[in-house]
């Protein structure tokens, strides 16, 4: 989450070689996922159904709202009134511990955006999301990459200090969440997704620290340094973006 000054600052990032943004990569993945979902839904004579898991208040799904028949959001915290008007429904749910929060086979597309690092039990959450996905459904997941040196240093701090530092780069107290840091490597995330039943798992990386830490100029500058530091080493860029699917035919 960034402050209002963030978008103006972001204009310098491409010139520094910090591209593409996580948002651009996620948008491409969602565009393809929604195209595939629309074809299946048209064949079955039903609307496209989408879950914004751990939705918060800001969603990469907003630009695609016209292509979604029914958009559900789920989170542990109920958003303030008027914050999620793009949703058709909001459900207060714990992704890790409530496997019956939604019926099996409910959603064509699922977005899990910068939530894995906060989950107490990511493998359980990914298994629940797989249960809620229709055959052929796509999931798009973003999370921090533990292999980035700044992220590793941050996650290695005592929890109280992590929480205090996190508050300095978030817009306000409502955006601060406990960071657990499980399944935040490419190998760990891939293993958990495959064990949960997701297939064709593809995981890439982008630099995202400058955008994530843009609330103030000092934190923005540190984020730029972190993105440049890892720019030539894809395995160590700050953000993981995973795309996977549920087989159209069980067991495929």
QUIHU-V526479 format. One record per pair of residues at least 24 apart in sequence whose ideal C-beta (glycine too) atoms are under 7 Angstrom apart, sorted by the first residue. I is the first residue (numbers start at 0). J is the second residue. If there is no record, write none. Layout:
[[I & J] [I & J]]
This chain:
[[0 & 57] [0 & 169] [0 & 170] [0 & 174] [1 & 210] [1 & 213] [1 & 214] [2 & 170] [2 & 213] [2 & 214] [5 & 210] [5 & 213] [8 & 213] [8 & 219] [9 & 210] [12 & 209] [15 & 223] [15 & 227] [16 & 230] [17 & 206] [17 & 209] [17 & 226] [17 & 230] [19 & 205] [20 & 205] [20 & 210] [21 & 141] [21 & 205] [21 & 207] [21 & 238] [21 & 240] [22 & 59] [24 & 203] [24 & 205] [24 & 240] [25 & 59] [25 & 139] [25 & 141] [25 & 240] [26 & 59] [28 & 139] [28 & 242] [29 & 59] [29 & 60] [29 & 63] [29 & 110] [29 & 139] [32 & 108] [32 & 137] [32 & 139] [33 & 63] [33 & 66] [33 & 108] [35 & 137] [36 & 107] [36 & 108] [37 & 66] [39 & 107] [39 & 135] [40 & 107] [47 & 107] [48 & 105] [48 & 106] [48 & 107] [49 & 106] [49 & 107] [49 & 108] [50 & 106] [50 & 109] [50 & 131] [51 & 110] [52 & 94] [52 & 109] [52 & 110] [52 & 111] [52 & 114] [52 & 128] [53 & 94] [53 & 111] [53 & 114] [54 & 83] [56 & 82] [56 & 83] [58 & 85] [59 & 110] [59 & 112] [60 & 110] [61 & 85] [73 & 100] [94 & 118] [94 & 124] [94 & 127] [94 & 128] [95 & 119] [95 & 120] [95 & 123] [95 & 124] [98 & 127] [98 & 130] [101 & 131] [103 & 130] [103 & 131] [104 & 133] [105 & 131] [106 & 131] [106 & 132] [106 & 133] [106 & 136] [107 & 133] [107 & 136] [108 & 136] [108 & 137] [109 & 136] [109 & 138] [110 & 139] [111 & 138] [111 & 140] [112 & 141] [113 & 141] [113 & 142] [115 & 140] [115 & 142] [115 & 182] [115 & 183] [115 & 188] [116 & 142] [116 & 143] [116 & 178] [116 & 179] [116 & 180] [116 & 183] [117 & 176] [117 & 177] [117 & 178] [117 & 179] [118 & 179] [119 & 179] [121 & 181] [121 & 182] [121 & 191] [122 & 191] [122 & 194] [122 & 195] [125 & 191] [125 & 192] [125 & 195] [125 & 197] [126 & 195] [126 & 196] [129 & 195] [129 & 196] [129 & 197] [129 & 245] [132 & 245] [134 & 245] [134 & 246] [134 & 247] [135 & 244] [135 & 245] [135 & 247] [136 & 244] [136 & 245] [137 & 242] [137 & 244] [138 & 197] [138 & 243] [139 & 242] [140 & 241] [141 & 238] [141 & 239] [141 & 240] [142 & 183] [142 & 188] [142 & 239] [143 & 183] [143 & 237] [143 & 238] [144 & 183] [144 & 184] [144 & 204] [144 & 236] [144 & 237] [144 & 238] [144 & 239] [145 & 180] [145 & 183] [145 & 184] [146 & 184] [146 & 234] [146 & 235] [147 & 225] [147 & 229] [147 & 235] [147 & 236] [147 & 237] [148 & 228] [149 & 208] [149 & 225] [150 & 237] [154 & 178] [154 & 180] [167 & 218] [168 & 211] [168 & 212] [168 & 214] [168 & 218] [169 & 214] [170 & 214] [185 & 234] [185 & 239] [188 & 239] [188 & 241] [192 & 241] [192 & 243] [196 & 245] [197 & 243] [197 & 244] [197 & 245] [198 & 243] [198 & 244] [198 & 246] [199 & 243] [199 & 244] [200 & 241] [200 & 243] [201 & 241] [201 & 242] [202 & 239] [202 & 241] [203 & 240] [204 & 233] [204 & 234] [204 & 236] [204 & 238] [204 & 239] [205 & 236] [205 & 238] [205 & 240] [206 & 230] [206 & 236] [206 & 237] [207 & 237] [207 & 238] [208 & 237]]
